[in-house]
Amino acid sequence: MSDGILLLFLREIFPEWSITRGADGVWRASGRVWVWASSVEGVLDALAMAEPDAGARVRSFFADA
């Protein structure tokens, strides 16, 4: 899946977060805290720590799709 599609999904799943991928390839998310990572997996791990229901939200999003 392309980074652009993943970015759209993440913005839909976590609307209270500002999630971006910079030209430098770094993923950034800002909400209650700022997180950044060199991969989408890294930013997902950080969101999972910051949002207790992150896993359930992702599962629900794709189950409803």
PDB file of N, H, CA, C and O in Angstrom:
ATOM      1  N   MET A   1       0.839  -1.160   0.000  1.00  0.00           N
ATOM      2  CA  MET A   1       0.000   0.000   0.000  1.00  0.00           C
ATOM      3  C   MET A   1       0.897   1.240   0.000  1.00  0.00           C
ATOM      4  O   MET A   1       1.913   1.289   0.693  1.00  0.00           O
ATOM      5  N   SER A   2       0.507   2.220  -0.776  1.00  0.00           N
ATOM      6  H   SER A   2      -0.319   2.180  -1.339  1.00  0.00           H
ATOM      7  CA  SER A   2       1.338   3.423  -0.891  1.00  0.00           C
ATOM      8  C   SER A   2       1.246   4.285   0.371  1.00  0.00           C
ATOM      9  O   SER A   2       0.269   4.224   1.119  1.00  0.00           O
ATOM     10  N   ASP A   3       2.272   5.074   0.581  1.00  0.00           N
ATOM     11  H   ASP A   3       3.065   5.124  -0.026  1.00  0.00           H
ATOM     12  CA  ASP A   3       2.300   5.966   1.740  1.00  0.00           C
ATOM     13  C   ASP A   3       1.136   6.953   1.710  1.00  0.00           C
ATOM     14  O   ASP A   3       0.582   7.298   2.754  1.00  0.00           O
ATOM     15  N   GLY A   4       0.772   7.402   0.520  1.00  0.00           N
ATOM     16  H   GLY A   4       1.222   7.122  -0.328  1.00  0.00           H
ATOM     17  CA  GLY A   4      -0.338   8.349   0.407  1.00  0.00           C
ATOM     18  C   GLY A   4      -1.656   7.757   0.871  1.00  0.00           C
ATOM     19  O   GLY A   4      -2.437   8.423   1.550  1.00  0.00           O
ATOM     20  N   ILE A   5      -1.905   6.506   0.504  1.00  0.00           N
ATOM     21  H   ILE A   5      -1.270   5.964  -0.048  1.00  0.00           H
ATOM     22  CA  ILE A   5      -3.132   5.823   0.932  1.00  0.00           C
ATOM     23  C   ILE A   5      -3.108   5.605   2.441  1.00  0.00           C
ATOM     24  O   ILE A   5      -4.110   5.825   3.120  1.00  0.00           O
ATOM     25  N   LEU A   6      -1.963   5.171   2.965  1.00  0.00           N
ATOM     26  H   LEU A   6      -1.148   4.992   2.414  1.00  0.00           H
ATOM     27  CA  LEU A   6      -1.841   4.988   4.413  1.00  0.00           C
ATOM     28  C   LEU A   6      -2.088   6.293   5.156  1.00  0.00           C
ATOM     29  O   LEU A   6      -2.734   6.306   6.204  1.00  0.00           O
ATOM     30  N   LEU A   7      -1.581   7.371   4.619  1.00  0.00           N
ATOM     31  H   LEU A   7      -1.056   7.361   3.768  1.00  0.00           H
ATOM     32  CA  LEU A   7      -1.775   8.679   5.238  1.00  0.00           C
ATOM     33  C   LEU A   7      -3.262   9.039   5.282  1.00  0.00           C
ATOM     34  O   LEU A   7      -3.747   9.541   6.296  1.00  0.00           O
ATOM     35  N   LEU A   8      -3.980   8.788   4.199  1.00  0.00           N
ATOM     36  H   LEU A   8      -3.586   8.380   3.375  1.00  0.00           H
ATOM     37  CA  LEU A   8      -5.423   9.050   4.175  1.00  0.00           C
ATOM     38  C   LEU A   8      -6.151   8.206   5.213  1.00  0.00           C
ATOM     39  O   LEU A   8      -7.013   8.712   5.932  1.00  0.00           O
ATOM     40  N   PHE A   9      -5.809   6.922   5.296  1.00  0.00           N
ATOM     41  H   PHE A   9      -5.109   6.511   4.712  1.00  0.00           H
ATOM     42  CA  PHE A   9      -6.431   6.039   6.288  1.00  0.00           C
ATOM     43  C   PHE A   9      -6.165   6.539   7.702  1.00  0.00           C
ATOM     44  O   PHE A   9      -7.085   6.622   8.516  1.00  0.00           O
ATOM     45  N   LEU A  10      -4.911   6.872   7.998  1.00  0.00           N
ATOM     46  H   LEU A  10      -4.164   6.805   7.337  1.00  0.00           H
ATOM     47  CA  LEU A  10      -4.565   7.318   9.347  1.00  0.00           C
ATOM     48  C   LEU A  10      -5.290   8.603   9.719  1.00  0.00           C
ATOM     49  O   LEU A  10      -5.723   8.767  10.860  1.00  0.00           O
ATOM     50  N   ARG A  11      -5.422   9.507   8.770  1.00  0.00           N
ATOM     51  H   ARG A  11      -5.071   9.375   7.844  1.00  0.00           H
ATOM     52  CA  ARG A  11      -6.138  10.758   9.049  1.00  0.00           C
ATOM     53  C   ARG A  11      -7.619  10.502   9.310  1.00  0.00           C
ATOM     54  O   ARG A  11      -8.243  11.203  10.107  1.00  0.00           O
ATOM     55  N   GLU A  12      -8.178   9.501   8.642  1.00  0.00           N
ATOM     56  H   GLU A  12      -7.671   8.931   7.994  1.00  0.00           H
ATOM     57  CA  GLU A  12      -9.582   9.141   8.858  1.00  0.00           C
ATOM     58  C   GLU A  12      -9.770   8.458  10.217  1.00  0.00           C
ATOM     59  O   GLU A  12     -10.741   8.729  10.923  1.00  0.00           O
ATOM     60  N   ILE A  13      -8.847   7.581  10.574  1.00  0.00           N
ATOM     61  H   ILE A  13      -8.058   7.361  10.000  1.00  0.00           H
ATOM     62  CA  ILE A  13      -8.940   6.821  11.821  1.00  0.00           C
ATOM     63  C   ILE A  13      -8.660   7.701  13.038  1.00  0.00           C
ATOM     64  O   ILE A  13      -9.279   7.531  14.088  1.00  0.00           O
ATOM     65  N   PHE A  14      -7.734   8.632  12.893  1.00  0.00           N
ATOM     66  H   PHE A  14      -7.231   8.770  12.040  1.00  0.00           H
ATOM     67  CA  PHE A  14      -7.318   9.502  14.004  1.00  0.00           C
ATOM     68  C   PHE A  14      -7.535  10.972  13.625  1.00  0.00           C
ATOM     69  O   PHE A  14      -6.564  11.707  13.447  1.00  0.00           O
ATOM     70  N   PRO A  15      -8.794  11.409  13.501  1.00  0.00           N
ATOM     71  CA  PRO A  15      -9.052  12.781  13.036  1.00  0.00           C
ATOM     72  C   PRO A  15      -8.560  13.868  13.991  1.00  0.00           C
ATOM     73  O   PRO A  15      -8.346  15.007  13.575  1.00  0.00           O
ATOM     74  N   GLU A  16      -8.380  13.525  15.262  1.00  0.00           N
ATOM     75  H   GLU A  16      -8.554  12.600  15.599  1.00  0.00           H
ATOM     76  CA  GLU A  16      -7.915  14.527  16.225  1.00  0.00           C
ATOM     77  C   GLU A  16      -6.404  14.725  16.171  1.00  0.00           C
ATOM     78  O   GLU A  16      -5.867  15.588  16.866  1.00  0.00           O
ATOM     79  N   TRP A  17      -5.726  13.946  15.366  1.00  0.00           N
ATOM     80  H   TRP A  17      -6.162  13.245  14.801  1.00  0.00           H
ATOM     81  CA  TRP A  17      -4.277  14.046  15.192  1.00  0.00           C
ATOM     82  C   TRP A  17      -3.974  14.677  13.837  1.00  0.00           C
ATOM     83  O   TRP A  17      -4.685  14.436  12.862  1.00  0.00           O
ATOM     84  N   SER A  18      -2.930  15.474  13.779  1.00  0.00           N
ATOM     85  H   SER A  18      -2.352  15.670  14.571  1.00  0.00           H
ATOM     86  CA  SER A  18      -2.407  15.969  12.513  1.00  0.00           C
ATOM     87  C   SER A  18      -1.275  15.022  12.117  1.00  0.00           C
ATOM     88  O   SER A  18      -0.236  14.979  12.775  1.00  0.00           O
ATOM     89  N   ILE A  19      -1.481  14.267  11.044  1.00  0.00           N
ATOM     90  H   ILE A  19      -2.325  14.302  10.509  1.00  0.00           H
ATOM     91  CA  ILE A  19      -0.507  13.259  10.627  1.00  0.00           C
ATOM     92  C   ILE A  19       0.021  13.640   9.250  1.00  0.00           C
ATOM     93  O   ILE A  19      -0.750  13.870   8.318  1.00  0.00           O
ATOM     94  N   THR A  20       1.352  13.704   9.133  1.00  0.00           N
ATOM     95  H   THR A  20       1.979  13.517   9.889  1.00  0.00           H
ATOM     96  CA  THR A  20       1.985  14.088   7.875  1.00  0.00           C
ATOM     97  C   THR A  20       3.188  13.199   7.597  1.00  0.00           C
ATOM     98  O   THR A  20       3.710  12.522   8.483  1.00  0.00           O
ATOM     99  N   ARG A  21       3.606  13.225   6.347  1.00  0.00           N
ATOM    100  H   ARG A  21       3.182  13.775   5.628  1.00  0.00           H
ATOM    101  CA  ARG A  21       4.866  12.591   5.955  1.00  0.00           C
ATOM    102  C   ARG A  21       5.643  13.645   5.186  1.00  0.00           C
ATOM    103  O   ARG A  21       5.220  14.080   4.115  1.00  0.00           O
ATOM    104  N   GLY A  22       6.763  14.046   5.725  1.00  0.00           N
ATOM    105  H   GLY A  22       7.107  13.692   6.595  1.00  0.00           H
ATOM    106  CA  GLY A  22       7.559  15.111   5.134  1.00  0.00           C
ATOM    107  C   GLY A  22       8.338  14.663   3.914  1.00  0.00           C
ATOM    108  O   GLY A  22       8.475  13.468   3.651  1.00  0.00           O
ATOM    109  N   ALA A  23       8.847  15.635   3.172  1.00  0.00           N
ATOM    110  H   ALA A  23       8.736  16.606   3.385  1.00  0.00           H
ATOM    111  CA  ALA A  23       9.679  15.348   2.004  1.00  0.00           C
ATOM    112  C   ALA A  23      10.932  14.581   2.396  1.00  0.00           C
ATOM    113  O   ALA A  23      11.536  13.897   1.570  1.00  0.00           O
ATOM    114  N   ASP A  24      11.322  14.700   3.671  1.00  0.00           N
ATOM    115  H   ASP A  24      10.831  15.255   4.342  1.00  0.00           H
ATOM    116  CA  ASP A  24      12.490  13.976   4.171  1.00  0.00           C
ATOM    117  C   ASP A  24      12.167  12.526   4.531  1.00  0.00           C
ATOM    118  O   ASP A  24      13.045  11.780   4.967  1.00  0.00           O
ATOM    119  N   GLY A  25      10.889  12.123   4.345  1.00  0.00           N
ATOM    120  H   GLY A  25      10.176  12.729   3.992  1.00  0.00           H
ATOM    121  CA  GLY A  25      10.476  10.748   4.624  1.00  0.00           C
ATOM    122  C   GLY A  25      10.080  10.490   6.061  1.00  0.00           C
ATOM    123  O   GLY A  25       9.719   9.366   6.412  1.00  0.00           O
ATOM    124  N   VAL A  26      10.140  11.517   6.900  1.00  0.00           N
ATOM    125  H   VAL A  26      10.432  12.429   6.615  1.00  0.00           H
ATOM    126  CA  VAL A  26       9.802  11.345   8.314  1.00  0.00           C
ATOM    127  C   VAL A  26       8.291  11.499   8.501  1.00  0.00           C
ATOM    128  O   VAL A  26       7.681  12.452   8.017  1.00  0.00           O
ATOM    129  N   TRP A  27       7.711  10.544   9.211  1.00  0.00           N
ATOM    130  H   TRP A  27       8.206   9.769   9.604  1.00  0.00           H
ATOM    131  CA  TRP A  27       6.295  10.591   9.569  1.00  0.00           C
ATOM    132  C   TRP A  27       6.163  11.367  10.870  1.00  0.00           C
ATOM    133  O   TRP A  27       6.923  11.146  11.813  1.00  0.00           O
ATOM    134  N   ARG A  28       5.185  12.287  10.918  1.00  0.00           N
ATOM    135  H   ARG A  28       4.568  12.466  10.153  1.00  0.00           H
ATOM    136  CA  ARG A  28       4.967  13.091  12.113  1.00  0.00           C
ATOM    137  C   ARG A  28       3.482  13.060  12.469  1.00  0.00           C
ATOM    138  O   ARG A  28       2.614  13.060  11.596  1.00  0.00           O
ATOM    139  N   ALA A  29       3.221  13.033  13.756  1.00  0.00           N
ATOM    140  H   ALA A  29       3.926  13.033  14.465  1.00  0.00           H
ATOM    141  CA  ALA A  29       1.844  13.104  14.240  1.00  0.00           C
ATOM    142  C   ALA A  29       1.824  14.026  15.448  1.00  0.00           C
ATOM    143  O   ALA A  29       2.648  13.911  16.355  1.00  0.00           O
ATOM    144  N   SER A  30       0.879  14.930  15.440  1.00  0.00           N
ATOM    145  H   SER A  30       0.209  15.024  14.703  1.00  0.00           H
ATOM    146  CA  SER A  30       0.739  15.808  16.600  1.00  0.00           C
ATOM    147  C   SER A  30      -0.705  15.775  17.065  1.00  0.00           C
ATOM    148  O   SER A  30      -1.646  15.904  16.283  1.00  0.00           O
ATOM    149  N   GLY A  31      -0.837  15.600  18.340  1.00  0.00           N
ATOM    150  H   GLY A  31      -0.072  15.495  18.976  1.00  0.00           H
ATOM    151  CA  GLY A  31      -2.131  15.564  19.009  1.00  0.00           C
ATOM    152  C   GLY A  31      -1.878  16.013  20.430  1.00  0.00           C
ATOM    153  O   GLY A  31      -1.442  17.139  20.671  1.00  0.00           O
ATOM    154  N   ARG A  32      -2.156  15.121  21.372  1.00  0.00           N
ATOM    155  H   ARG A  32      -2.510  14.207  21.176  1.00  0.00           H
ATOM    156  CA  ARG A  32      -1.824  15.437  22.769  1.00  0.00           C
ATOM    157  C   ARG A  32      -0.317  15.520  22.962  1.00  0.00           C
ATOM    158  O   ARG A  32       0.165  16.221  23.851  1.00  0.00           O
ATOM    159  N   VAL A  33       0.418  14.804  22.129  1.00  0.00           N
ATOM    160  H   VAL A  33       0.025  14.234  21.407  1.00  0.00           H
ATOM    161  CA  VAL A  33       1.883  14.826  22.141  1.00  0.00           C
ATOM    162  C   VAL A  33       2.360  14.877  20.700  1.00  0.00           C
ATOM    163  O   VAL A  33       1.583  14.647  19.773  1.00  0.00           O
ATOM    164  N   TRP A  34       3.641  15.180  20.512  1.00  0.00           N
ATOM    165  H   TRP A  34       4.272  15.367  21.265  1.00  0.00           H
ATOM    166  CA  TRP A  34       4.267  15.126  19.193  1.00  0.00           C
ATOM    167  C   TRP A  34       5.012  13.813  19.079  1.00  0.00           C
ATOM    168  O   TRP A  34       5.731  13.422  19.998  1.00  0.00           O
ATOM    169  N   VAL A  35       4.845  13.125  17.953  1.00  0.00           N
ATOM    170  H   VAL A  35       4.261  13.442  17.206  1.00  0.00           H
ATOM    171  CA  VAL A  35       5.625  11.915  17.694  1.00  0.00           C
ATOM    172  C   VAL A  35       6.165  11.994  16.275  1.00  0.00           C
ATOM    173  O   VAL A  35       5.572  12.637  15.408  1.00  0.00           O
ATOM    174  N   TRP A  36       7.272  11.346  16.050  1.00  0.00           N
ATOM    175  H   TRP A  36       7.753  10.823  16.754  1.00  0.00           H
ATOM    176  CA  TRP A  36       7.833  11.261  14.711  1.00  0.00           C
ATOM    177  C   TRP A  36       8.580   9.955  14.601  1.00  0.00           C
ATOM    178  O   TRP A  36       9.074   9.410  15.589  1.00  0.00           O
ATOM    179  N   ALA A  37       8.653   9.458  13.365  1.00  0.00           N
ATOM    180  H   ALA A  37       8.252   9.900  12.563  1.00  0.00           H
ATOM    181  CA  ALA A  37       9.320   8.178  13.122  1.00  0.00           C
ATOM    182  C   ALA A  37       9.757   8.125  11.669  1.00  0.00           C
ATOM    183  O   ALA A  37       9.232   8.846  10.821  1.00  0.00           O
ATOM    184  N   SER A  38      10.719   7.268  11.395  1.00  0.00           N
ATOM    185  H   SER A  38      11.146   6.682  12.084  1.00  0.00           H
ATOM    186  CA  SER A  38      11.230   7.135  10.029  1.00  0.00           C
ATOM    187  C   SER A  38      10.379   6.192   9.187  1.00  0.00           C
ATOM    188  O   SER A  38      10.614   6.053   7.986  1.00  0.00           O
ATOM    189  N   SER A  39       9.390   5.539   9.806  1.00  0.00           N
ATOM    190  H   SER A  39       9.200   5.651  10.781  1.00  0.00           H
ATOM    191  CA  SER A  39       8.528   4.611   9.057  1.00  0.00           C
ATOM    192  C   SER A  39       7.097   4.722   9.560  1.00  0.00           C
ATOM    193  O   SER A  39       6.848   5.220  10.658  1.00  0.00           O
ATOM    194  N   VAL A  40       6.165   4.255   8.746  1.00  0.00           N
ATOM    195  H   VAL A  40       6.367   3.851   7.854  1.00  0.00           H
ATOM    196  CA  VAL A  40       4.768   4.251   9.171  1.00  0.00           C
ATOM    197  C   VAL A  40       4.576   3.310  10.356  1.00  0.00           C
ATOM    198  O   VAL A  40       3.745   3.567  11.226  1.00  0.00           O
ATOM    199  N   GLU A  41       5.336   2.230  10.392  1.00  0.00           N
ATOM    200  H   GLU A  41       6.012   2.021   9.685  1.00  0.00           H
ATOM    201  CA  GLU A  41       5.243   1.307  11.528  1.00  0.00           C
ATOM    202  C   GLU A  41       5.634   2.007  12.824  1.00  0.00           C
ATOM    203  O   GLU A  41       5.015   1.797  13.867  1.00  0.00           O
ATOM    204  N   GLY A  42       6.658   2.832  12.749  1.00  0.00           N
ATOM    205  H   GLY A  42       7.161   3.003  11.902  1.00  0.00           H
ATOM    206  CA  GLY A  42       7.102   3.568  13.924  1.00  0.00           C
ATOM    207  C   GLY A  42       6.069   4.556  14.423  1.00  0.00           C
ATOM    208  O   GLY A  42       5.855   4.680  15.629  1.00  0.00           O
ATOM    209  N   VAL A  43       5.421   5.265  13.498  1.00  0.00           N
ATOM    210  H   VAL A  43       5.594   5.165  12.518  1.00  0.00           H
ATOM    211  CA  VAL A  43       4.402   6.230  13.927  1.00  0.00           C
ATOM    212  C   VAL A  43       3.175   5.491  14.455  1.00  0.00           C
ATOM    213  O   VAL A  43       2.519   5.975  15.377  1.00  0.00           O
ATOM    214  N   LEU A  44       2.854   4.333  13.888  1.00  0.00           N
ATOM    215  H   LEU A  44       3.387   3.940  13.138  1.00  0.00           H
ATOM    216  CA  LEU A  44       1.746   3.533  14.418  1.00  0.00           C
ATOM    217  C   LEU A  44       2.050   3.045  15.826  1.00  0.00           C
ATOM    218  O   LEU A  44       1.171   3.055  16.688  1.00  0.00           O
ATOM    219  N   ASP A  45       3.278   2.620  16.067  1.00  0.00           N
ATOM    220  H   ASP A  45       3.991   2.612  15.367  1.00  0.00           H
ATOM    221  CA  ASP A  45       3.674   2.207  17.418  1.00  0.00           C
ATOM    222  C   ASP A  45       3.518   3.365  18.402  1.00  0.00           C
ATOM    223  O   ASP A  45       3.032   3.181  19.518  1.00  0.00           O
ATOM    224  N   ALA A  46       3.934   4.552  17.981  1.00  0.00           N
ATOM    225  H   ALA A  46       4.329   4.701  17.075  1.00  0.00           H
ATOM    226  CA  ALA A  46       3.828   5.725  18.855  1.00  0.00           C
ATOM    227  C   ALA A  46       2.367   6.086  19.110  1.00  0.00           C
ATOM    228  O   ALA A  46       1.999   6.426  20.234  1.00  0.00           O
ATOM    229  N   LEU A  47       1.533   6.015  18.071  1.00  0.00           N
ATOM    230  H   LEU A  47       1.832   5.739  17.157  1.00  0.00           H
ATOM    231  CA  LEU A  47       0.108   6.290  18.256  1.00  0.00           C
ATOM    232  C   LEU A  47      -0.525   5.263  19.187  1.00  0.00           C
ATOM    233  O   LEU A  47      -1.397   5.601  19.988  1.00  0.00           O
ATOM    234  N   ALA A  48      -0.089   4.015  19.083  1.00  0.00           N
ATOM    235  H   ALA A  48       0.620   3.741  18.432  1.00  0.00           H
ATOM    236  CA  ALA A  48      -0.618   2.966  19.960  1.00  0.00           C
ATOM    237  C   ALA A  48      -0.292   3.254  21.421  1.00  0.00           C
ATOM    238  O   ALA A  48      -1.084   2.932  22.306  1.00  0.00           O
ATOM    239  N   MET A  49       0.855   3.850  21.679  1.00  0.00           N
ATOM    240  H   MET A  49       1.498   4.111  20.959  1.00  0.00           H
ATOM    241  CA  MET A  49       1.209   4.207  23.056  1.00  0.00           C
ATOM    242  C   MET A  49       0.430   5.439  23.527  1.00  0.00           C
ATOM    243  O   MET A  49       0.057   5.532  24.697  1.00  0.00           O
ATOM    244  N   ALA A  50       0.190   6.377  22.620  1.00  0.00           N
ATOM    245  H   ALA A  50       0.493   6.302  21.670  1.00  0.00           H
ATOM    246  CA  ALA A  50      -0.484   7.625  22.986  1.00  0.00           C
ATOM    247  C   ALA A  50      -2.002   7.482  23.039  1.00  0.00           C
ATOM    248  O   ALA A  50      -2.670   8.195  23.787  1.00  0.00           O
ATOM    249  N   GLU A  51      -2.544   6.564  22.248  1.00  0.00           N
ATOM    250  H   GLU A  51      -2.001   5.985  21.640  1.00  0.00           H
ATOM    251  CA  GLU A  51      -3.991   6.357  22.173  1.00  0.00           C
ATOM    252  C   GLU A  51      -4.317   4.944  22.646  1.00  0.00           C
ATOM    253  O   GLU A  51      -4.057   3.986  21.917  1.00  0.00           O
ATOM    254  N   PRO A  52      -4.874   4.787  23.832  1.00  0.00           N
ATOM    255  CA  PRO A  52      -5.139   3.452  24.367  1.00  0.00           C
ATOM    256  C   PRO A  52      -6.021   2.578  23.475  1.00  0.00           C
ATOM    257  O   PRO A  52      -5.881   1.354  23.482  1.00  0.00           O
ATOM    258  N   ASP A  53      -6.922   3.185  22.711  1.00  0.00           N
ATOM    259  H   ASP A  53      -7.035   4.178  22.704  1.00  0.00           H
ATOM    260  CA  ASP A  53      -7.823   2.398  21.869  1.00  0.00           C
ATOM    261  C   ASP A  53      -7.400   2.375  20.398  1.00  0.00           C
ATOM    262  O   ASP A  53      -8.217   2.075  19.528  1.00  0.00           O
ATOM    263  N   ALA A  54      -6.150   2.683  20.117  1.00  0.00           N
ATOM    264  H   ALA A  54      -5.486   2.926  20.825  1.00  0.00           H
ATOM    265  CA  ALA A  54      -5.677   2.767  18.730  1.00  0.00           C
ATOM    266  C   ALA A  54      -5.892   1.462  17.969  1.00  0.00           C
ATOM    267  O   ALA A  54      -6.387   1.478  16.842  1.00  0.00           O
ATOM    268  N   GLY A  55      -5.528   0.344  18.566  1.00  0.00           N
ATOM    269  H   GLY A  55      -5.126   0.331  19.482  1.00  0.00           H
ATOM    270  CA  GLY A  55      -5.687  -0.942  17.890  1.00  0.00           C
ATOM    271  C   GLY A  55      -7.132  -1.230  17.551  1.00  0.00           C
ATOM    272  O   GLY A  55      -7.432  -1.688  16.449  1.00  0.00           O
ATOM    273  N   ALA A  56      -8.026  -0.971  18.478  1.00  0.00           N
ATOM    274  H   ALA A  56      -7.782  -0.599  19.374  1.00  0.00           H
ATOM    275  CA  ALA A  56      -9.452  -1.199  18.242  1.00  0.00           C
ATOM    276  C   ALA A  56      -9.975  -0.278  17.144  1.00  0.00           C
ATOM    277  O   ALA A  56     -10.813  -0.685  16.339  1.00  0.00           O
ATOM    278  N   ARG A  57      -9.488   0.953  17.109  1.00  0.00           N
ATOM    279  H   ARG A  57      -8.808   1.283  17.763  1.00  0.00           H
ATOM    280  CA  ARG A  57      -9.932   1.892  16.081  1.00  0.00           C
ATOM    281  C   ARG A  57      -9.499   1.439  14.690  1.00  0.00           C
ATOM    282  O   ARG A  57     -10.273   1.524  13.736  1.00  0.00           O
ATOM    283  N   VAL A  58      -8.270   0.962  14.577  1.00  0.00           N
ATOM    284  H   VAL A  58      -7.641   0.893  15.351  1.00  0.00           H
ATOM    285  CA  VAL A  58      -7.765   0.484  13.283  1.00  0.00           C
ATOM    286  C   VAL A  58      -8.551  -0.753  12.846  1.00  0.00           C
ATOM    287  O   VAL A  58      -8.979  -0.842  11.696  1.00  0.00           O
ATOM    288  N   ARG A  59      -8.739  -1.705  13.761  1.00  0.00           N
ATOM    289  H   ARG A  59      -8.391  -1.632  14.696  1.00  0.00           H
ATOM    290  CA  ARG A  59      -9.495  -2.921  13.422  1.00  0.00           C
ATOM    291  C   ARG A  59     -10.915  -2.578  12.998  1.00  0.00           C
ATOM    292  O   ARG A  59     -11.419  -3.126  12.018  1.00  0.00           O
ATOM    293  N   SER A  60     -11.557  -1.685  13.719  1.00  0.00           N
ATOM    294  H   SER A  60     -11.147  -1.240  14.516  1.00  0.00           H
ATOM    295  CA  SER A  60     -12.923  -1.287  13.397  1.00  0.00           C
ATOM    296  C   SER A  60     -13.002  -0.616  12.031  1.00  0.00           C
ATOM    297  O   SER A  60     -13.930  -0.871  11.264  1.00  0.00           O
ATOM    298  N   PHE A  61     -12.036   0.233  11.731  1.00  0.00           N
ATOM    299  H   PHE A  61     -11.283   0.439  12.355  1.00  0.00           H
ATOM    300  CA  PHE A  61     -12.021   0.932  10.446  1.00  0.00           C
ATOM    301  C   PHE A  61     -11.969  -0.057   9.289  1.00  0.00           C
ATOM    302  O   PHE A  61     -12.725   0.067   8.325  1.00  0.00           O
ATOM    303  N   PHE A  62     -11.074  -1.040   9.385  1.00  0.00           N
ATOM    304  H   PHE A  62     -10.460  -1.140  10.167  1.00  0.00           H
ATOM    305  CA  PHE A  62     -10.922  -1.980   8.281  1.00  0.00           C
ATOM    306  C   PHE A  62     -12.018  -3.043   8.268  1.00  0.00           C
ATOM    307  O   PHE A  62     -12.313  -3.601   7.211  1.00  0.00           O
ATOM    308  N   ALA A  63     -12.623  -3.332   9.405  1.00  0.00           N
ATOM    309  H   ALA A  63     -12.384  -2.879  10.264  1.00  0.00           H
ATOM    310  CA  ALA A  63     -13.735  -4.284   9.443  1.00  0.00           C
ATOM    311  C   ALA A  63     -14.972  -3.682   8.782  1.00  0.00           C
ATOM    312  O   ALA A  63     -15.758  -4.391   8.153  1.00  0.00           O
ATOM    313  N   ASP A  64     -15.136  -2.364   8.930  1.00  0.00           N
ATOM    314  H   ASP A  64     -14.498  -1.788   9.441  1.00  0.00           H
ATOM    315  CA  ASP A  64     -16.287  -1.676   8.346  1.00  0.00           C
ATOM    316  C   ASP A  64     -16.100  -1.375   6.866  1.00  0.00           C
ATOM    317  O   ASP A  64     -17.064  -1.055   6.171  1.00  0.00           O
ATOM    318  N   ALA A  65     -14.869  -1.474   6.381  1.00  0.00           N
ATOM    319  H   ALA A  65     -14.086  -1.734   6.945  1.00  0.00           H
ATOM    320  CA  ALA A  65     -14.579  -1.104   4.983  1.00  0.00           C
ATOM    321  C   ALA A  65     -15.119  -2.114   4.000  1.00  0.00           C
ATOM    322  O   ALA A  65     -14.958  -1.947   2.792  1.00  0.00           O
TER     323      ALA A  65
END
